[in-house]
């Protein structure tokens, strides 16, 4: 990336001095972009591959980093790279790393080609950062015509060779470190809370507030999000790959490799408004369970109260064709969360139309709400996906 030489770069600068500059940059952002800066405050700042001012020894050597990067916990800056940047470009890079976290780039790659995905997410985040700081560095990936597109849409355009000729020689602004599912989920919960609190959200242009909503409701098949959530809860050694293509035409997004063990609680809202989609949900869940050598699944049926509790294992498998639905009254969510408090579980998947008083999650168990197409807003408690 081309950047102006900072006033401090005329003489050698230590890692400590660079970190002080970056902290000052972050504080400056608080005055102009409080929402972005507030999120940046949740990330540590670390300068790597620099030299100690007294001994000249390399401080925090990290061969992975040659420009900047984030793992969702820390923003890393290569010392030589950072020393060549002016203050405005440093603030742009800070925004760039924060919005990688905001937009869920730690979890959205799935099975896509690594190099093309890296370019796609840089296009997406640089378009966002241009709105925030008012410019894009000369050698950063940028296409004004793609400003309203998601990284997934941009990825498809890159795959078809539709990048502007003048952008082909440009590189990604930073290194993109491997995703940690726990950190990605923590960012989702942080953003959900930020949107609910409304703190500083008004400082963002309306267009960026829309992008935040999209980040919390990703444009992915609901089956794929269900699969990803279930994978996070599985125990045992495993390696996950993109969904097996031979099943996609059937609407099934199945991982390619079997795992060891899964323990999960499934709650099914059997109020009348959910009846038409119950079979679709059970069929997908049944196929997912086929990827585990061992599992122990508790299935709760609930309308205003829990009307059925069933346990399923490989010896007593869940078969959608044999499943008998019960209930079909009104809707209350709290009985399921009370049950989970008394019967601890690794995670809860709740299938519902979403209409009912939101519960209190006493045990802070991870929750995925699989909502029918009738409801558009995510639930406040946990992660939400809408069936399409």
SULNOR-V569883 format. One record per residue. N is the residue number from 1. D_CENTER is the distance of its C-alpha to the mean C-alpha in Angstrom with 2 decimals. Layout:
# SULNOR-V569883
n->N d_center->D_CENTER
n->N d_center->D_CENTER
This chain:
# SULNOR-V569883
n->1 d_center->26.39
n->2 d_center->29.57
n->3 d_center->29.88
n->4 d_center->32.77
n->5 d_center->34.34
n->6 d_center->33.80
n->7 d_center->36.89
n->8 d_center->36.21
n->9 d_center->36.10
n->10 d_center->39.87
n->11 d_center->40.41
n->12 d_center->38.54
n->13 d_center->35.73
n->14 d_center->34.51
n->15 d_center->31.00
n->16 d_center->31.74
n->17 d_center->32.84
n->18 d_center->29.76
n->19 d_center->27.53
n->20 d_center->29.78
n->21 d_center->29.36
n->22 d_center->25.56
n->23 d_center->25.73
n->24 d_center->28.22
n->25 d_center->26.01
n->26 d_center->23.22
n->27 d_center->25.94
n->28 d_center->27.19
n->29 d_center->23.86
n->30 d_center->24.28
n->31 d_center->27.35
n->32 d_center->25.98
n->33 d_center->22.21
n->34 d_center->21.74
n->35 d_center->18.26
n->36 d_center->16.84
n->37 d_center->19.28
n->38 d_center->18.45
n->39 d_center->14.85
n->40 d_center->16.46
n->41 d_center->18.78
n->42 d_center->16.14
n->43 d_center->15.92
n->44 d_center->19.01
n->45 d_center->20.91
n->46 d_center->22.71
n->47 d_center->25.21
n->48 d_center->25.82
n->49 d_center->28.77
n->50 d_center->31.02
n->51 d_center->34.53
n->52 d_center->36.16
n->53 d_center->38.60
n->54 d_center->41.40
n->55 d_center->41.19
n->56 d_center->39.46
n->57 d_center->37.34
n->58 d_center->33.77
n->59 d_center->31.32
n->60 d_center->28.01
n->61 d_center->28.35
n->62 d_center->25.12
n->63 d_center->25.84
n->64 d_center->22.19
n->65 d_center->22.14
n->66 d_center->24.52
n->67 d_center->22.90
n->68 d_center->19.76
n->69 d_center->16.37
n->70 d_center->13.67
n->71 d_center->12.10
n->72 d_center->10.18
n->73 d_center->13.51
n->74 d_center->16.11
n->75 d_center->16.92
n->76 d_center->19.59
n->77 d_center->22.42
n->78 d_center->25.15
n->79 d_center->28.44
n->80 d_center->30.40
n->81 d_center->27.69
n->82 d_center->27.21
n->83 d_center->30.98
n->84 d_center->31.48
n->85 d_center->29.24
n->86 d_center->30.65
n->87 d_center->29.15
n->88 d_center->27.63
n->89 d_center->25.84
n->90 d_center->24.58
n->91 d_center->23.08
n->92 d_center->21.49
n->93 d_center->19.91
n->94 d_center->18.69
n->95 d_center->17.06
n->96 d_center->15.64
n->97 d_center->13.87
n->98 d_center->12.64
n->99 d_center->11.24
n->100 d_center->9.40
n->101 d_center->7.39
n->102 d_center->7.72
n->103 d_center->6.74
n->104 d_center->3.28
n->105 d_center->6.10
n->106 d_center->5.73
n->107 d_center->4.59
n->108 d_center->6.32
n->109 d_center->9.73
n->110 d_center->11.02
n->111 d_center->14.79
n->112 d_center->15.32
n->113 d_center->17.88
n->114 d_center->16.62
n->115 d_center->18.96
n->116 d_center->18.45
n->117 d_center->14.64
n->118 d_center->15.16
n->119 d_center->17.59
n->120 d_center->15.59
n->121 d_center->12.69
n->122 d_center->15.58
n->123 d_center->17.38
n->124 d_center->14.60
n->125 d_center->14.05
n->126 d_center->17.84
n->127 d_center->18.69
n->128 d_center->16.74
n->129 d_center->18.38
n->130 d_center->21.71
n->131 d_center->21.65
n->132 d_center->20.97
n->133 d_center->23.49
n->134 d_center->25.77
n->135 d_center->25.95
n->136 d_center->24.38
n->137 d_center->26.00
n->138 d_center->28.44
n->139 d_center->26.91
n->140 d_center->23.23
n->141 d_center->21.91
n->142 d_center->22.53
n->143 d_center->23.69
n->144 d_center->24.52
n->145 d_center->24.86
n->146 d_center->21.17
n->147 d_center->20.12
n->148 d_center->18.97
n->149 d_center->17.19
n->150 d_center->13.58
n->151 d_center->12.72
n->152 d_center->13.42
n->153 d_center->16.73
n->154 d_center->17.59
n->155 d_center->17.08
n->156 d_center->19.70
n->157 d_center->22.01
n->158 d_center->21.90
n->159 d_center->22.68
n->160 d_center->25.63
n->161 d_center->26.86
n->162 d_center->26.51
n->163 d_center->25.61
n->164 d_center->28.31
n->165 d_center->30.97
n->166 d_center->30.79
n->167 d_center->27.08
n->168 d_center->27.69
n->169 d_center->28.93
n->170 d_center->26.11
n->171 d_center->23.60
n->172 d_center->20.00
n->173 d_center->20.06
n->174 d_center->18.36
n->175 d_center->17.46
n->176 d_center->13.95
n->177 d_center->13.76
n->178 d_center->12.53
n->179 d_center->9.14
n->180 d_center->9.64
n->181 d_center->7.90
n->182 d_center->9.50
n->183 d_center->8.42
n->184 d_center->4.62
n->185 d_center->6.11
n->186 d_center->8.59
n->187 d_center->6.87
n->188 d_center->6.06
n->189 d_center->9.67
n->190 d_center->10.95
n->191 d_center->10.24
n->192 d_center->11.72
n->193 d_center->14.59
n->194 d_center->15.10
n->195 d_center->15.53
n->196 d_center->17.85
n->197 d_center->19.85
n->198 d_center->20.22
n->199 d_center->20.97
n->200 d_center->21.22
n->201 d_center->19.17
n->202 d_center->22.50
n->203 d_center->22.73
n->204 d_center->20.17
n->205 d_center->21.71
n->206 d_center->21.22
n->207 d_center->19.54
n->208 d_center->16.68
n->209 d_center->16.43
n->210 d_center->16.05
n->211 d_center->13.20
n->212 d_center->11.39
n->213 d_center->12.24
n->214 d_center->10.98
n->215 d_center->7.43
n->216 d_center->7.83
n->217 d_center->9.84
n->218 d_center->8.63
n->219 d_center->11.85
n->220 d_center->11.78
n->221 d_center->14.71
n->222 d_center->14.48
n->223 d_center->16.06
n->224 d_center->13.32
n->225 d_center->10.68
n->226 d_center->13.58
n->227 d_center->14.24
n->228 d_center->10.92
n->229 d_center->11.26
n->230 d_center->14.88
n->231 d_center->14.40
n->232 d_center->12.62
n->233 d_center->15.72
n->234 d_center->18.31
n->235 d_center->20.71
n->236 d_center->22.90
n->237 d_center->22.66
n->238 d_center->20.69
n->239 d_center->19.28
n->240 d_center->16.94
n->241 d_center->17.47
n->242 d_center->16.56
n->243 d_center->18.07
n->244 d_center->21.85
n->245 d_center->23.10
n->246 d_center->26.26
n->247 d_center->24.59
n->248 d_center->22.43
n->249 d_center->25.51
n->250 d_center->25.95
n->251 d_center->22.56
n->252 d_center->21.49
n->253 d_center->18.38
n->254 d_center->19.68
n->255 d_center->18.79
n->256 d_center->21.74
n->257 d_center->22.57
n->258 d_center->23.71
n->259 d_center->22.47
n->260 d_center->24.69
n->261 d_center->24.10
n->262 d_center->22.03
n->263 d_center->22.82
n->264 d_center->21.32
n->265 d_center->22.62
n->266 d_center->22.45
n->267 d_center->23.74
n->268 d_center->25.21
n->269 d_center->26.38
n->270 d_center->29.82
n->271 d_center->30.88
n->272 d_center->32.61
n->273 d_center->29.96
n->274 d_center->27.57
n->275 d_center->30.32
n->276 d_center->29.82
n->277 d_center->26.30
n->278 d_center->26.93
n->279 d_center->28.21
n->280 d_center->25.26
n->281 d_center->22.84
n->282 d_center->25.24
n->283 d_center->25.77
n->284 d_center->22.12
n->285 d_center->21.95
n->286 d_center->25.26
n->287 d_center->24.16
n->288 d_center->21.10
n->289 d_center->23.56
n->290 d_center->25.70
n->291 d_center->23.40
n->292 d_center->24.35
n->293 d_center->27.77
n->294 d_center->27.77
n->295 d_center->26.10
n->296 d_center->27.12
n->297 d_center->25.71
n->298 d_center->26.97
n->299 d_center->27.05
n->300 d_center->27.99
n->301 d_center->29.48
n->302 d_center->29.66
n->303 d_center->31.04
n->304 d_center->32.56
n->305 d_center->32.95
n->306 d_center->32.02
n->307 d_center->34.46
n->308 d_center->33.58
n->309 d_center->32.12
n->310 d_center->32.01
n->311 d_center->30.97
n->312 d_center->30.18
n->313 d_center->30.47
n->314 d_center->31.31
n->315 d_center->34.93
n->316 d_center->34.31
n->317 d_center->31.57
n->318 d_center->29.86
n->319 d_center->31.47
n->320 d_center->30.42
n->321 d_center->33.97
n->322 d_center->35.56
n->323 d_center->33.30
n->324 d_center->35.30
n->325 d_center->33.62
n->326 d_center->35.10
n->327 d_center->34.99
n->328 d_center->34.51
n->329 d_center->35.24
n->330 d_center->33.20
n->331 d_center->29.73
n->332 d_center->28.84
n->333 d_center->25.57
n->334 d_center->26.91
n->335 d_center->29.12
n->336 d_center->26.22
n->337 d_center->24.63
n->338 d_center->28.16
n->339 d_center->28.54
n->340 d_center->25.40
n->341 d_center->26.78
n->342 d_center->30.02
n->343 d_center->28.58
n->344 d_center->25.61
n->345 d_center->22.89
n->346 d_center->19.81
n->347 d_center->17.70
n->348 d_center->18.56
n->349 d_center->17.81
n->350 d_center->19.65
n->351 d_center->20.95
n->352 d_center->22.44
n->353 d_center->23.16
n->354 d_center->21.82
n->355 d_center->25.19
n->356 d_center->26.46
n->357 d_center->26.39
n->358 d_center->23.07
n->359 d_center->23.62
n->360 d_center->23.57
n->361 d_center->21.41
n->362 d_center->24.15
n->363 d_center->22.72
n->364 d_center->19.05
n->365 d_center->18.16
n->366 d_center->14.57
n->367 d_center->14.85
n->368 d_center->13.57
n->369 d_center->15.68
n->370 d_center->16.73
n->371 d_center->18.49
n->372 d_center->21.35
n->373 d_center->21.68
n->374 d_center->23.84
n->375 d_center->21.19
n->376 d_center->18.77
n->377 d_center->17.34
n->378 d_center->14.62
n->379 d_center->16.25
n->380 d_center->16.09
n->381 d_center->16.07
n->382 d_center->12.92
n->383 d_center->10.38
n->384 d_center->12.11
n->385 d_center->12.64
n->386 d_center->15.84
n->387 d_center->18.29
n->388 d_center->19.65
